[in-house]
Amino acid sequence: MISRSRLILLLTLLWTILFATARHPIIADEIAPLPPPSVFLPLHEVGEEWGEDEYAPVIAFGDIDGDGRDEFGVITDTTESDRVHVFDDAPAGFAPLWNGDATWGAASVATGIAFGDVDGDGFDELALTRKHDINARLFLYDDAAPSTAQAFGPLWQYGEGWGPGSWATAVAFGNVDDDPAEEIGLTRQATLNERAYVFDDAAAGFATLQTFGESWAANAWATAIAFGDVDSDGRDEVALSRVATINARVYVHDDAAPGADRSAFKLLWSGGAEWPGEMYATAVAFGNVDANPELELGLGRFAAEGPRAYVLGRGWAVQLPYVSSKGKVIKPITVSFRDR
């Protein structure tokens, strides 16, 4: 209950604000922009009824019904019931829309979830990845738009031919060719052959556009994949992070549209080669943190010291000769600069 003194104080403040506003009306153009949020308040919570050993490793957003508002999906690490839960948007009260894949075997665990429009109809499809030794490791489900098709009906799956010990680690969507539909990116843990893939859209039958990692060592595998347009040409580039004890831990490849001076998916940049052997990249993402149209790269890493995450801006590095006072070229040095 509010005390008398506090009530008087609140009424005094309210009267002061009203009096000042009456004397100096606030004009819309004079209203200053809101400051950055100092707190994020809960809108919805999920998982209170889950078992004590269950947790949510990944959450993702996407507009699966075309109403302009995102729904969200969350996966759980359970091995006994539904692995994925999809919820409607806020105006719909975050009503449950779909629970899936309770029929997976006890040895199967969900590892990733993402939303993207693979058929160009304006409604996002849902992709799931899982850890398992048999059958498919990637599942693609239809959107929830009103149509003759079944909501969340299975569209495609991949990975049935992978051997034991090979499983999908992450999935993402991006548009690498600038057509109306998005492509699918997939990463996996494996000791040989491909560690990552880019598949074309539904109209192309999900044909394989590019694979990565065939030459990696047996102890190297991909942890994440992301798409983003870093050069403002309207097509997404591809970033990969990986576990490795030597050489680069993150790669950025060009898009799928070859040019006169470059090939499709050409390597644009790699980083992390200087990290100690026990450090590796855990995550990659793209976002725009400044006024430039090009996207920046976010990178997470596993390390016992030093930075655990980075935001990297687009730049260039050139090799310049280092010349001694006697005119002798000793070794090249690398000079880097940012795109401001």
C-alpha positions in Angstrom: 0.0 0.0 0.0 1.3 3.5 -0.9 2.1 5.7 2.0 0.4 9.1 2.4 3.7 11.0 1.9 4.6 9.0 -1.3 1.1 9.6 -2.7 1.4 13.3 -2.1 4.8 13.3 -3.9 3.4 11.4 -6.9 0.5 13.7 -7.2 2.8 16.7 -7.0 5.0 15.4 -9.8 2.0 14.6 -12.0 0.6 18.1 -11.4 3.9 19.7 -12.3 4.1 17.7 -15.6 0.5 18.6 -16.6 1.1 22.3 -15.8 4.3 22.4 -17.8 2.7 20.6 -20.7 -0.2 23.0 -20.7 2.1 26.0 -20.8 4.4 24.5 -23.4 2.6 21.9 -25.6 4.8 19.1 -26.9 5.1 19.2 -30.7 5.6 15.8 -32.4 8.7 17.0 -34.3 10.3 18.1 -31.0 10.0 14.7 -29.3 13.5 13.3 -28.9 14.0 9.6 -29.9 13.7 7.1 -27.1 17.0 6.1 -25.4 18.3 2.6 -25.8 16.4 0.1 -23.8 17.7 -0.4 -20.3 15.7 -3.6 -19.7 13.9 -6.3 -21.6 10.7 -7.4 -20.0 9.3 -11.0 -20.4 6.6 -11.3 -23.0 6.4 -15.1 -23.0 8.1 -18.0 -21.3 8.5 -21.6 -22.4 9.6 -24.8 -20.7 8.5 -24.5 -17.1 7.1 -28.0 -17.4 10.2 -29.6 -19.0 12.3 -32.0 -17.1 15.2 -30.9 -14.9 17.7 -32.1 -17.4 16.1 -30.4 -20.5 17.2 -27.1 -21.9 16.7 -25.0 -25.0 19.9 -24.9 -27.1 18.5 -22.8 -30.0 15.7 -20.4 -30.6 14.8 -18.8 -34.0 12.2 -16.4 -35.5 10.4 -16.4 -38.8 7.1 -15.4 -40.4 5.4 -18.7 -41.2 1.9 -17.4 -41.8 2.6 -14.2 -43.8 1.0 -11.8 -41.4 4.1 -9.6 -41.1 4.8 -10.7 -37.6 7.4 -13.3 -36.6 6.5 -16.6 -34.9 9.2 -18.3 -32.9 10.5 -21.9 -32.6 12.6 -23.4 -29.9 14.2 -26.8 -29.7 14.9 -28.9 -26.7 17.6 -31.5 -26.0 15.1 -34.1 -24.9 15.3 -37.6 -26.2 11.8 -38.7 -25.1 9.2 -36.3 -26.4 8.8 -33.4 -28.9 12.1 -31.9 -30.0 10.6 -28.7 -31.4 7.9 -26.2 -30.3 6.5 -23.5 -32.5 4.5 -20.6 -31.1 2.4 -17.9 -32.8 3.1 -14.1 -32.5 2.2 -11.7 -29.7 -1.2 -10.6 -30.9 -2.2 -14.3 -31.0 -1.0 -14.7 -27.4 2.0 -16.9 -28.3 -0.5 -19.8 -28.9 1.2 -23.1 -29.6 1.1 -23.8 -33.4 3.1 -27.1 -33.7 5.1 -29.6 -31.7 7.2 -32.0 -33.7 9.4 -35.0 -34.0 8.4 -36.9 -30.9 8.9 -40.1 -33.0 12.6 -39.7 -33.3 14.5 -42.5 -31.5 15.9 -42.1 -28.0 19.4 -41.6 -29.4 18.4 -38.6 -31.5 18.7 -35.0 -30.3 17.8 -31.7 -32.1 20.8 -29.5 -32.7 19.5 -26.5 -34.8 16.4 -24.6 -36.0 15.9 -21.9 -38.6 13.2 -20.3 -40.7 13.5 -19.2 -44.3 11.5 -18.9 -47.5 12.7 -21.6 -49.9 9.9 -21.3 -52.4 9.5 -17.6 -52.7 5.9 -17.5 -51.6 6.5 -15.0 -48.8 6.0 -17.5 -46.0 8.9 -19.0 -44.1 9.5 -22.7 -44.0 11.1 -24.5 -41.0 14.3 -26.4 -40.9 15.5 -28.7 -38.2 18.8 -30.5 -37.7 19.6 -33.3 -35.4 22.4 -35.5 -33.9 21.8 -39.2 -34.9 23.7 -42.1 -36.4 21.1 -43.2 -38.9 18.5 -41.8 -41.3 18.1 -38.1 -42.1 20.0 -35.4 -40.2 18.2 -32.4 -41.8 14.4 -31.9 -42.0 12.5 -29.2 -43.9 8.9 -28.5 -43.2 6.4 -26.3 -45.0 5.0 -23.1 -43.7 1.7 -22.6 -41.9 -0.1 -20.4 -44.5 -3.7 -21.3 -45.4 -3.5 -23.4 -48.5 -4.2 -26.9 -49.8 -0.9 -28.0 -48.4 -0.6 -29.4 -44.9 0.8 -26.9 -42.4 4.3 -28.0 -41.4 4.1 -30.9 -43.8 7.5 -32.5 -44.6 9.1 -31.1 -47.8 12.6 -32.5 -47.9 15.2 -34.3 -45.8 18.9 -34.9 -46.1 21.8 -36.9 -44.6 20.5 -40.4 -44.8 23.7 -41.6 -46.4 26.0 -40.2 -43.7 27.8 -42.8 -41.7 27.6 -43.2 -37.9 29.3 -40.4 -36.0 28.4 -37.8 -38.6 25.6 -35.4 -37.6 24.2 -32.0 -38.4 25.4 -29.1 -36.2 23.5 -26.1 -37.6 21.2 -24.8 -40.4 20.6 -21.4 -41.8 18.8 -19.7 -44.8 20.1 -17.0 -47.2 19.8 -15.8 -50.7 23.1 -16.4 -52.6 21.8 -15.9 -56.1 19.3 -13.0 -55.8 16.2 -14.9 -57.0 12.9 -14.8 -55.0 13.7 -17.9 -52.9 16.3 -18.6 -50.3 18.9 -21.3 -50.2 19.7 -23.6 -47.3 23.1 -23.8 -45.5 24.0 -26.9 -43.4 27.0 -27.8 -41.3 28.0 -31.1 -39.8 30.4 -32.9 -37.6 32.3 -35.5 -39.6 35.9 -36.9 -39.9 36.1 -36.9 -43.7 34.4 -35.5 -46.8 32.2 -32.4 -46.7 31.7 -30.4 -43.4 29.3 -27.8 -44.9 26.8 -27.5 -47.7 24.7 -24.9 -49.6 21.6 -26.2 -51.2 19.5 -24.4 -53.9 15.9 -23.5 -53.3 12.8 -25.7 -53.8 12.3 -24.8 -57.5 15.8 -26.2 -58.2 15.0 -29.4 -56.2 17.4 -28.5 -53.4 20.3 -29.3 -55.6 23.8 -29.0 -54.0 25.3 -25.6 -55.0 28.5 -25.9 -53.0 30.3 -28.0 -50.4 33.1 -27.0 -48.0 35.7 -28.8 -45.9 36.6 -31.8 -47.9 40.3 -31.0 -47.3 40.0 -30.4 -43.6 41.8 -32.6 -41.1 39.9 -35.5 -39.5 39.6 -33.6 -36.2 38.1 -30.5 -37.9 34.4 -29.9 -38.2 31.9 -27.0 -38.8 30.0 -25.6 -35.9 27.9 -22.9 -37.6 26.9 -21.3 -40.9 25.4 -17.8 -41.6 24.5 -15.7 -44.7 24.9 -12.0 -45.2 25.6 -9.5 -47.9 29.0 -8.0 -47.1 29.5 -6.2 -50.4 26.0 -4.8 -51.1 25.5 -6.6 -54.4 22.2 -8.0 -53.3 23.5 -11.5 -52.9 24.5 -13.1 -49.6 27.9 -14.3 -48.8 28.5 -17.4 -46.6 30.4 -17.6 -43.3 31.5 -20.8 -41.6 32.9 -21.4 -38.2 34.8 -24.6 -37.2 36.6 -26.6 -34.6 40.2 -27.0 -35.6 43.6 -27.1 -33.9 45.5 -25.3 -36.7 44.8 -22.9 -39.5 41.7 -20.7 -39.8 38.7 -21.2 -37.6 36.3 -19.0 -39.6 35.8 -18.5 -43.4 33.8 -16.1 -45.5 33.0 -17.1 -49.0 31.5 -15.1 -51.9 28.0 -15.6 -53.2 26.9 -18.0 -56.0 27.0 -15.5 -58.9 30.4 -15.8 -60.6 31.9 -12.7 -62.2 34.6 -12.1 -64.7 37.3 -11.9 -62.0 36.0 -14.4 -59.5 34.4 -17.8 -59.1 31.2 -18.7 -57.3 31.8 -19.2 -53.5 35.4 -17.9 -53.8 37.1 -17.6 -50.4 37.1 -13.9 -49.4 38.6 -14.1 -46.0 39.7 -16.4 -43.2 40.6 -15.8 -39.6 41.7 -17.4 -36.4 44.8 -19.1 -37.7 46.9 -17.4 -35.0 44.7 -18.8 -32.2 46.3 -21.5 -29.9 45.3 -25.1 -30.8 42.6 -25.4 -28.1 40.7 -22.4 -29.3 38.0 -22.7 -31.9 35.1 -20.8 -33.4 31.6 -21.6 -32.1 29.3 -19.3 -33.9 29.0 -16.8 -36.8 26.4 -14.2 -37.7 25.9 -11.1 -39.8 24.3 -7.8 -38.9 24.6 -4.1 -39.6 26.0 -2.1 -36.7 26.9 1.1 -38.5 25.8 3.4 -41.3 27.4 1.5 -44.1 25.1 -0.8 -46.1 27.5 -3.7 -45.9 27.0 -6.1 -43.1 29.4 -6.8 -40.3 30.5 -10.3 -39.1 30.0 -11.6 -35.6 32.1 -14.4 -34.4 32.0 -16.5 -31.2 34.8 -18.6 -29.9 35.8 -21.2 -27.3 38.8 -19.9 -25.3 40.1 -19.9 -21.7 41.4 -16.4 -22.0 41.1 -13.3 -24.3 38.0 -12.3 -26.3 35.1 -14.8 -26.5 33.3 -12.9 -29.2 34.1 -10.4 -31.9 32.4 -8.0 -34.3 34.4 -7.6 -37.4 34.1 -4.8 -40.0 34.7 -5.2 -43.7 38.2 -4.1 -44.7 41.2 -5.0 -46.8 44.7 -6.3 -46.2 47.6 -5.9 -48.6 51.1 -7.3 -48.6 53.8 -4.6 -48.7 57.5 -5.3 -49.0 59.6 -4.4 -45.9 62.8 -2.8 -47.1 65.9 -2.3 -44.9 67.9 1.0 -44.8 70.3 -0.7 -47.3 67.6 -1.3 -49.8 67.3 -5.0 -49.2 63.8 -6.6 -49.1 63.6 -8.6 -45.9 60.0 -9.8 -45.8 56.5 -8.7 -46.6 54.3 -7.0 -44.0 50.5 -6.9 -44.0 48.7 -3.6 -43.8 45.0 -3.6 -43.0 42.4 -0.9 -43.1 38.7 -0.6 -42.4 35.9 0.5 -44.7 34.6 3.7 -43.1 
